[in-house]
Amino acid sequence: MGDREIGAGEGQAAPGAVRRDDRLSGRLGIVVDGKTVAALRMDGGGATLEPAEGPTRASVLVTSMDELQRMARGELNLVVASLRGSLSVRGDVGFAVRALRALEAGMPVEGAGQGWKAQGG
């Protein structure tokens, strides 16, 4: 039945069944002041910074490089930034929010230069 693992019975998920469609995987585009500058390939427990080219599952839009750098350092409260209008998401909003929360919690980002909070663990 699609990407969901179903246990025995009337189509009900077995206790502890893994829903593969809930995995945090895909590309998150990073858009600064209307220009896509990079993408993060999310793959379960980590992320890799990649060139902007190619399809993305969602995009996070910020108004400036300063906002992006503050987000990368963990200094930007995502909810407050969203309410102020300096951060928004497009595409698969659920995926984008899960990805941003994972980054905010310190998910490692491979290939991110200096200033990315999660770089180096």
Secondary structure, 3 states (H helix, E strand, C coil): CCCECCCCCCCCCCCCCCEHHHCCEEEEEEEECCEEEEEEEEECCEEEEECCCCCCCEEEEECCHHHHHHHHCCCCCHHHHHHHCCEEEEECHHHHHHHHHHHHCCCCEECCCCCCCCCCC
